Amino acid sequence: MKKILVATVKPFHPNAVDGIQEICSKAGYEFSLLEKYSDKSELLDAVADANALIVRSDKVTREVIEAGKNLEIIVRGGAGYDNVDLEAASEKNIVVMNTPGQNANAVAELALGMMVYFARNQFNGKAGTELRGKNLGIHAIGNVGQLVAEIARGFNMDIYAYDPFEKDESIKKKGVTPVQSAEELYKKCQYVSIHIPANDKTRNSINYDLMKLMPENATLVNTARKEVIDEEGLQKMMAERDDFNYISDIAPDCKDVFEEKYEGRFFFTPKKMGAQTSEANINAGLAAIKQIKNYFENGDKTFQVN
């Protein structure tokens, strides 16, 4: 009998847990749940005899992987998977998957919500600006970027996208105007919404040279990962241009500098909030167990990331 471990410091929605347990029961799998654990040793003990592991933002380090002697598959309930040691998993022939698209609408709504909140001066009673007629640039038009474009059309924004992995015709079919480089995107748009993953090629790639191209009264919106931002360049930009603003779903390491020097020109959520909706939470949990079931029963590796 396969054993499925759900290990989450921040628990899945109860409906997701119930759904995972039901699918396990019908498939003949043993279900194990570890929630709100406070010490890594608890995870190491729990994973020891598990065949499959479902996590959220929990750190699946080499130590955890080596402790899971029977592990065959790890699924990260969400899009990002930088919390899993892919190299260690691959060395043990463990399949690692994410659940792309399950959190996409939640992230997209947050991106536009933050834009509205910031454009209206964080609802402080002073006159703000409107999104209507403004140029919105979408940096990577995957699952989240497409939904950002869809929502932004309701605001009558003019929408552009740069994505080297998408053909122009595909971008046009999404009702978005393609541009040929990141530089062109940033130069054209007052708002740029970032949706690139954090990897060796993208870390610190949103740098001063890109940011300085943005037009007057520019706002950079980051619901991706803080690692894609060159924080030294960001601080330089904030210091040089008092019309430049930064809003993010996760505070940068230089948060203290912003709080000291740039009041009114930034907004950071208190913790990463992109996937923090009941719907996204349930979707990701159920997708994770369905992918595990498909892997065990059909060898399906569609969402493998290692």
Contacts in CASP RR format, 6 or more apart in sequence:
PFRMAT RR
TARGET T0000
AUTHOR 0000-0000-0000
METHOD contacts of the structure
MODEL  1
MKKILVATVKPFHPNAVDGIQEICSKAGYEFSLLEKYSDKSELLDAVADA
NALIVRSDKVTREVIEAGKNLEIIVRGGAGYDNVDLEAASEKNIVVMNTP
GQNANAVAELALGMMVYFARNQFNGKAGTELRGKNLGIHAIGNVGQLVAE
IARGFNMDIYAYDPFEKDESIKKKGVTPVQSAEELYKKCQYVSIHIPAND
KTRNSINYDLMKLMPENATLVNTARKEVIDEEGLQKMMAERDDFNYISDI
APDCKDVFEEKYEGRFFFTPKKMGAQTSEANINAGLAAIKQIKNYFENGD
KTFQVN
1 28 0 8 1.000
1 29 0 8 1.000
1 30 0 8 1.000
2 27 0 8 1.000
2 28 0 8 1.000
2 29 0 8 1.000
2 30 0 8 1.000
2 51 0 8 1.000
2 52 0 8 1.000
2 296 0 8 1.000
3 29 0 8 1.000
3 30 0 8 1.000
3 32 0 8 1.000
3 49 0 8 1.000
3 50 0 8 1.000
3 51 0 8 1.000
3 52 0 8 1.000
3 70 0 8 1.000
4 20 0 8 1.000
4 24 0 8 1.000
4 29 0 8 1.000
4 30 0 8 1.000
4 31 0 8 1.000
4 32 0 8 1.000
4 50 0 8 1.000
4 51 0 8 1.000
4 52 0 8 1.000
4 54 0 8 1.000
4 289 0 8 1.000
4 292 0 8 1.000
5 32 0 8 1.000
5 33 0 8 1.000
5 34 0 8 1.000
5 46 0 8 1.000
5 47 0 8 1.000
5 50 0 8 1.000
5 52 0 8 1.000
5 53 0 8 1.000
5 54 0 8 1.000
6 12 0 8 1.000
6 17 0 8 1.000
6 20 0 8 1.000
6 31 0 8 1.000
6 32 0 8 1.000
6 33 0 8 1.000
6 34 0 8 1.000
6 35 0 8 1.000
6 54 0 8 1.000
6 55 0 8 1.000
7 34 0 8 1.000
7 37 0 8 1.000
7 43 0 8 1.000
7 46 0 8 1.000
7 47 0 8 1.000
7 53 0 8 1.000
7 54 0 8 1.000
7 55 0 8 1.000
7 58 0 8 1.000
8 34 0 8 1.000
8 35 0 8 1.000
8 36 0 8 1.000
8 54 0 8 1.000
8 55 0 8 1.000
8 56 0 8 1.000
8 58 0 8 1.000
9 35 0 8 1.000
9 36 0 8 1.000
9 37 0 8 1.000
9 56 0 8 1.000
9 57 0 8 1.000
9 58 0 8 1.000
10 36 0 8 1.000
10 56 0 8 1.000
10 57 0 8 1.000
11 17 0 8 1.000
11 35 0 8 1.000
11 36 0 8 1.000
12 20 0 8 1.000
12 56 0 8 1.000
12 281 0 8 1.000
12 282 0 8 1.000
12 284 0 8 1.000
12 285 0 8 1.000
13 278 0 8 1.000
13 281 0 8 1.000
13 282 0 8 1.000
15 278 0 8 1.000
15 282 0 8 1.000
16 281 0 8 1.000
16 282 0 8 1.000
16 284 0 8 1.000
16 285 0 8 1.000
16 286 0 8 1.000
17 33 0 8 1.000
19 286 0 8 1.000
19 289 0 8 1.000
20 31 0 8 1.000
20 54 0 8 1.000
20 285 0 8 1.000
20 286 0 8 1.000
20 288 0 8 1.000
20 289 0 8 1.000
21 31 0 8 1.000
21 33 0 8 1.000
23 286 0 8 1.000
23 289 0 8 1.000
23 290 0 8 1.000
23 293 0 8 1.000
24 30 0 8 1.000
24 31 0 8 1.000
24 289 0 8 1.000
25 31 0 8 1.000
27 293 0 8 1.000
27 296 0 8 1.000
27 297 0 8 1.000
29 52 0 8 1.000
29 293 0 8 1.000
32 46 0 8 1.000
32 50 0 8 1.000
34 42 0 8 1.000
34 43 0 8 1.000
34 46 0 8 1.000
37 43 0 8 1.000
37 46 0 8 1.000
40 63 0 8 1.000
40 64 0 8 1.000
43 58 0 8 1.000
43 64 0 8 1.000
43 67 0 8 1.000
44 63 0 8 1.000
44 64 0 8 1.000
44 67 0 8 1.000
47 53 0 8 1.000
47 64 0 8 1.000
47 67 0 8 1.000
47 68 0 8 1.000
47 71 0 8 1.000
48 67 0 8 1.000
48 68 0 8 1.000
48 69 0 8 1.000
49 68 0 8 1.000
49 69 0 8 1.000
49 70 0 8 1.000
50 68 0 8 1.000
50 70 0 8 1.000
50 71 0 8 1.000
51 70 0 8 1.000
51 71 0 8 1.000
51 72 0 8 1.000
51 73 0 8 1.000
52 71 0 8 1.000
52 72 0 8 1.000
52 73 0 8 1.000
52 74 0 8 1.000
52 75 0 8 1.000
52 292 0 8 1.000
52 296 0 8 1.000
53 60 0 8 1.000
53 68 0 8 1.000
53 71 0 8 1.000
53 73 0 8 1.000
53 74 0 8 1.000
53 75 0 8 1.000
54 74 0 8 1.000
54 75 0 8 1.000
54 77 0 8 1.000
54 285 0 8 1.000
54 288 0 8 1.000
54 289 0 8 1.000
54 292 0 8 1.000
55 74 0 8 1.000
55 75 0 8 1.000
55 76 0 8 1.000
55 77 0 8 1.000
55 83 0 8 1.000
55 84 0 8 1.000
56 76 0 8 1.000
56 77 0 8 1.000
56 78 0 8 1.000
56 284 0 8 1.000
57 83 0 8 1.000
57 272 0 8 1.000
58 83 0 8 1.000
59 83 0 8 1.000
60 74 0 8 1.000
60 76 0 8 1.000
60 83 0 8 1.000
60 84 0 8 1.000
60 85 0 8 1.000
60 89 0 8 1.000
61 85 0 8 1.000
61 88 0 8 1.000
62 85 0 8 1.000
62 88 0 8 1.000
65 71 0 8 1.000
65 74 0 8 1.000
65 85 0 8 1.000
65 88 0 8 1.000
65 89 0 8 1.000
65 92 0 8 1.000
65 94 0 8 1.000
66 88 0 8 1.000
66 92 0 8 1.000
71 92 0 8 1.000
71 94 0 8 1.000
72 94 0 8 1.000
72 95 0 8 1.000
72 295 0 8 1.000
72 296 0 8 1.000
73 94 0 8 1.000
73 95 0 8 1.000
73 96 0 8 1.000
73 97 0 8 1.000
73 292 0 8 1.000
73 295 0 8 1.000
73 296 0 8 1.000
74 84 0 8 1.000
74 89 0 8 1.000
74 94 0 8 1.000
74 95 0 8 1.000
74 96 0 8 1.000
74 97 0 8 1.000
75 96 0 8 1.000
75 97 0 8 1.000
75 98 0 8 1.000
75 99 0 8 1.000
75 288 0 8 1.000
75 289 0 8 1.000
75 291 0 8 1.000
75 292 0 8 1.000
76 83 0 8 1.000
76 84 0 8 1.000
76 96 0 8 1.000
76 97 0 8 1.000
76 98 0 8 1.000
76 99 0 8 1.000
76 288 0 8 1.000
77 98 0 8 1.000
77 99 0 8 1.000
77 102 0 8 1.000
77 284 0 8 1.000
77 285 0 8 1.000
77 287 0 8 1.000
77 288 0 8 1.000
78 98 0 8 1.000
78 99 0 8 1.000
78 100 0 8 1.000
78 101 0 8 1.000
78 102 0 8 1.000
78 103 0 8 1.000
78 275 0 8 1.000
78 284 0 8 1.000
79 98 0 8 1.000
79 99 0 8 1.000
79 100 0 8 1.000
79 101 0 8 1.000
79 102 0 8 1.000
79 103 0 8 1.000
79 104 0 8 1.000
79 143 0 8 1.000
79 144 0 8 1.000
79 197 0 8 1.000
80 98 0 8 1.000
80 197 0 8 1.000
80 198 0 8 1.000
80 225 0 8 1.000
81 96 0 8 1.000
81 98 0 8 1.000
81 305 0 8 1.000
82 198 0 8 1.000
82 199 0 8 1.000
82 225 0 8 1.000
82 227 0 8 1.000
84 96 0 8 1.000
86 96 0 8 1.000
86 305 0 8 1.000
86 306 0 8 1.000
89 95 0 8 1.000
89 96 0 8 1.000
89 306 0 8 1.000
90 96 0 8 1.000
90 306 0 8 1.000
94 306 0 8 1.000
95 295 0 8 1.000
95 301 0 8 1.000
95 304 0 8 1.000
95 306 0 8 1.000
96 304 0 8 1.000
96 305 0 8 1.000
96 306 0 8 1.000
97 288 0 8 1.000
97 291 0 8 1.000
97 295 0 8 1.000
97 301 0 8 1.000
97 303 0 8 1.000
97 304 0 8 1.000
97 305 0 8 1.000
98 303 0 8 1.000
98 305 0 8 1.000
99 283 0 8 1.000
99 284 0 8 1.000
99 285 0 8 1.000
99 287 0 8 1.000
99 288 0 8 1.000
99 291 0 8 1.000
99 303 0 8 1.000
100 143 0 8 1.000
100 303 0 8 1.000
101 143 0 8 1.000
101 144 0 8 1.000
102 280 0 8 1.000
102 283 0 8 1.000
102 284 0 8 1.000
102 285 0 8 1.000
102 287 0 8 1.000
103 144 0 8 1.000
103 274 0 8 1.000
103 275 0 8 1.000
103 280 0 8 1.000
103 283 0 8 1.000
103 284 0 8 1.000
104 143 0 8 1.000
104 144 0 8 1.000
104 145 0 8 1.000
104 146 0 8 1.000
104 147 0 8 1.000
105 147 0 8 1.000
105 279 0 8 1.000
105 280 0 8 1.000
106 274 0 8 1.000
106 275 0 8 1.000
106 276 0 8 1.000
106 277 0 8 1.000
106 279 0 8 1.000
106 280 0 8 1.000
107 144 0 8 1.000
107 147 0 8 1.000
107 223 0 8 1.000
107 249 0 8 1.000
107 274 0 8 1.000
107 275 0 8 1.000
108 144 0 8 1.000
108 145 0 8 1.000
108 147 0 8 1.000
108 148 0 8 1.000
108 150 0 8 1.000
108 151 0 8 1.000
109 147 0 8 1.000
109 151 0 8 1.000
109 277 0 8 1.000
110 223 0 8 1.000
110 249 0 8 1.000
110 269 0 8 1.000
110 273 0 8 1.000
110 274 0 8 1.000
111 144 0 8 1.000
111 148 0 8 1.000
111 193 0 8 1.000
111 221 0 8 1.000
111 223 0 8 1.000
111 249 0 8 1.000
112 148 0 8 1.000
112 151 0 8 1.000
112 152 0 8 1.000
112 155 0 8 1.000
114 221 0 8 1.000
114 223 0 8 1.000
114 247 0 8 1.000
114 249 0 8 1.000
114 267 0 8 1.000
114 269 0 8 1.000
115 131 0 8 1.000
115 191 0 8 1.000
115 193 0 8 1.000
115 219 0 8 1.000
115 221 0 8 1.000
115 247 0 8 1.000
116 131 0 8 1.000
117 123 0 8 1.000
117 267 0 8 1.000
118 219 0 8 1.000
118 245 0 8 1.000
118 247 0 8 1.000
118 267 0 8 1.000
119 128 0 8 1.000
119 129 0 8 1.000
119 130 0 8 1.000
119 131 0 8 1.000
119 219 0 8 1.000
120 128 0 8 1.000
120 129 0 8 1.000
121 127 0 8 1.000
121 128 0 8 1.000
121 264 0 8 1.000
122 264 0 8 1.000
122 267 0 8 1.000
129 217 0 8 1.000
131 152 0 8 1.000
131 155 0 8 1.000
131 157 0 8 1.000
131 191 0 8 1.000
132 155 0 8 1.000
132 156 0 8 1.000
132 157 0 8 1.000
133 156 0 8 1.000
133 157 0 8 1.000
133 158 0 8 1.000
134 157 0 8 1.000
134 158 0 8 1.000
134 190 0 8 1.000
134 191 0 8 1.000
135 157 0 8 1.000
135 158 0 8 1.000
135 159 0 8 1.000
135 160 0 8 1.000
135 188 0 8 1.000
135 189 0 8 1.000
135 190 0 8 1.000
135 191 0 8 1.000
136 148 0 8 1.000
136 149 0 8 1.000
136 152 0 8 1.000
136 157 0 8 1.000
136 158 0 8 1.000
136 159 0 8 1.000
136 160 0 8 1.000
136 189 0 8 1.000
136 190 0 8 1.000
136 191 0 8 1.000
136 192 0 8 1.000
136 193 0 8 1.000
137 159 0 8 1.000
137 160 0 8 1.000
137 161 0 8 1.000
137 162 0 8 1.000
137 185 0 8 1.000
137 188 0 8 1.000
137 189 0 8 1.000
137 191 0 8 1.000
137 192 0 8 1.000
137 193 0 8 1.000
138 145 0 8 1.000
138 148 0 8 1.000
138 149 0 8 1.000
138 159 0 8 1.000
138 160 0 8 1.000
138 161 0 8 1.000
138 162 0 8 1.000
138 163 0 8 1.000
138 176 0 8 1.000
138 192 0 8 1.000
138 193 0 8 1.000
138 195 0 8 1.000
139 161 0 8 1.000
139 162 0 8 1.000
139 163 0 8 1.000
139 182 0 8 1.000
139 185 0 8 1.000
139 192 0 8 1.000
139 193 0 8 1.000
139 194 0 8 1.000
139 195 0 8 1.000
139 196 0 8 1.000
139 206 0 8 1.000
140 161 0 8 1.000
140 162 0 8 1.000
140 163 0 8 1.000
140 194 0 8 1.000
140 195 0 8 1.000
140 196 0 8 1.000
141 149 0 8 1.000
141 161 0 8 1.000
141 163 0 8 1.000
141 166 0 8 1.000
141 171 0 8 1.000
141 174 0 8 1.000
141 176 0 8 1.000
141 195 0 8 1.000
142 163 0 8 1.000
142 166 0 8 1.000
142 195 0 8 1.000
144 195 0 8 1.000
144 223 0 8 1.000
145 161 0 8 1.000
145 193 0 8 1.000
145 195 0 8 1.000
146 174 0 8 1.000
148 193 0 8 1.000
148 195 0 8 1.000
149 159 0 8 1.000
149 161 0 8 1.000
149 174 0 8 1.000
149 175 0 8 1.000
149 176 0 8 1.000
152 159 0 8 1.000
153 159 0 8 1.000
153 175 0 8 1.000
157 191 0 8 1.000
158 177 0 8 1.000
159 175 0 8 1.000
159 176 0 8 1.000
159 177 0 8 1.000
160 176 0 8 1.000
160 177 0 8 1.000
160 178 0 8 1.000
160 179 0 8 1.000
160 185 0 8 1.000
160 188 0 8 1.000
160 189 0 8 1.000
161 171 0 8 1.000
161 174 0 8 1.000
161 176 0 8 1.000
161 177 0 8 1.000
161 178 0 8 1.000
161 179 0 8 1.000
161 185 0 8 1.000
162 178 0 8 1.000
162 179 0 8 1.000
162 180 0 8 1.000
162 181 0 8 1.000
162 182 0 8 1.000
162 184 0 8 1.000
162 185 0 8 1.000
163 171 0 8 1.000
163 178 0 8 1.000
166 178 0 8 1.000
168 178 0 8 1.000
171 177 0 8 1.000
171 178 0 8 1.000
172 178 0 8 1.000
179 185 0 8 1.000
179 188 0 8 1.000
182 210 0 8 1.000
183 210 0 8 1.000
183 213 0 8 1.000
185 192 0 8 1.000
186 192 0 8 1.000
186 210 0 8 1.000
186 211 0 8 1.000
186 213 0 8 1.000
186 214 0 8 1.000
187 213 0 8 1.000
187 214 0 8 1.000
187 215 0 8 1.000
188 215 0 8 1.000
189 214 0 8 1.000
189 215 0 8 1.000
189 218 0 8 1.000
190 214 0 8 1.000
190 215 0 8 1.000
190 216 0 8 1.000
190 217 0 8 1.000
190 218 0 8 1.000
190 219 0 8 1.000
191 218 0 8 1.000
191 219 0 8 1.000
191 221 0 8 1.000
192 214 0 8 1.000
192 218 0 8 1.000
192 219 0 8 1.000
192 220 0 8 1.000
192 221 0 8 1.000
193 221 0 8 1.000
193 223 0 8 1.000
194 206 0 8 1.000
194 220 0 8 1.000
194 221 0 8 1.000
194 222 0 8 1.000
194 223 0 8 1.000
194 224 0 8 1.000
194 228 0 8 1.000
195 223 0 8 1.000
195 224 0 8 1.000
196 202 0 8 1.000
196 205 0 8 1.000
196 224 0 8 1.000
196 228 0 8 1.000
197 224 0 8 1.000
197 225 0 8 1.000
198 224 0 8 1.000
198 225 0 8 1.000
198 227 0 8 1.000
198 228 0 8 1.000
202 227 0 8 1.000
202 228 0 8 1.000
203 227 0 8 1.000
203 228 0 8 1.000
204 227 0 8 1.000
204 228 0 8 1.000
204 229 0 8 1.000
204 230 0 8 1.000
205 228 0 8 1.000
205 230 0 8 1.000
206 220 0 8 1.000
206 222 0 8 1.000
206 228 0 8 1.000
206 229 0 8 1.000
206 230 0 8 1.000
206 234 0 8 1.000
207 230 0 8 1.000
207 233 0 8 1.000
208 230 0 8 1.000
208 232 0 8 1.000
208 233 0 8 1.000
208 234 0 8 1.000
208 236 0 8 1.000
208 237 0 8 1.000
211 218 0 8 1.000
211 220 0 8 1.000
211 233 0 8 1.000
211 234 0 8 1.000
211 237 0 8 1.000
211 244 0 8 1.000
212 237 0 8 1.000
212 240 0 8 1.000
212 241 0 8 1.000
214 220 0 8 1.000
214 244 0 8 1.000
216 243 0 8 1.000
217 243 0 8 1.000
218 241 0 8 1.000
218 243 0 8 1.000
218 244 0 8 1.000
218 245 0 8 1.000
219 244 0 8 1.000
219 245 0 8 1.000
219 246 0 8 1.000
219 247 0 8 1.000
220 244 0 8 1.000
220 245 0 8 1.000
220 246 0 8 1.000
220 247 0 8 1.000
221 247 0 8 1.000
221 248 0 8 1.000
222 228 0 8 1.000
222 229 0 8 1.000
222 246 0 8 1.000
222 247 0 8 1.000
222 248 0 8 1.000
222 249 0 8 1.000
222 250 0 8 1.000
223 248 0 8 1.000
223 249 0 8 1.000
223 274 0 8 1.000
224 249 0 8 1.000
225 250 0 8 1.000
226 248 0 8 1.000
226 250 0 8 1.000
226 251 0 8 1.000
226 252 0 8 1.000
226 253 0 8 1.000
229 248 0 8 1.000
229 252 0 8 1.000
231 252 0 8 1.000
231 253 0 8 1.000
231 254 0 8 1.000
234 246 0 8 1.000
234 252 0 8 1.000
234 254 0 8 1.000
235 254 0 8 1.000
235 257 0 8 1.000
237 244 0 8 1.000
238 244 0 8 1.000
238 246 0 8 1.000
238 258 0 8 1.000
238 261 0 8 1.000
238 262 0 8 1.000
238 265 0 8 1.000
238 266 0 8 1.000
239 261 0 8 1.000
242 265 0 8 1.000
244 265 0 8 1.000
245 264 0 8 1.000
245 265 0 8 1.000
245 266 0 8 1.000
246 258 0 8 1.000
246 265 0 8 1.000
246 266 0 8 1.000
247 266 0 8 1.000
247 267 0 8 1.000
247 268 0 8 1.000
248 266 0 8 1.000
248 267 0 8 1.000
248 268 0 8 1.000
248 269 0 8 1.000
249 268 0 8 1.000
249 269 0 8 1.000
249 272 0 8 1.000
249 273 0 8 1.000
249 274 0 8 1.000
250 268 0 8 1.000
250 269 0 8 1.000
250 271 0 8 1.000
250 272 0 8 1.000
251 268 0 8 1.000
251 269 0 8 1.000
252 258 0 8 1.000
252 268 0 8 1.000
255 268 0 8 1.000
258 265 0 8 1.000
258 266 0 8 1.000
258 268 0 8 1.000
274 280 0 8 1.000
275 281 0 8 1.000
275 284 0 8 1.000
291 300 0 8 1.000
291 302 0 8 1.000
291 303 0 8 1.000
294 300 0 8 1.000
294 302 0 8 1.000
295 301 0 8 1.000
END
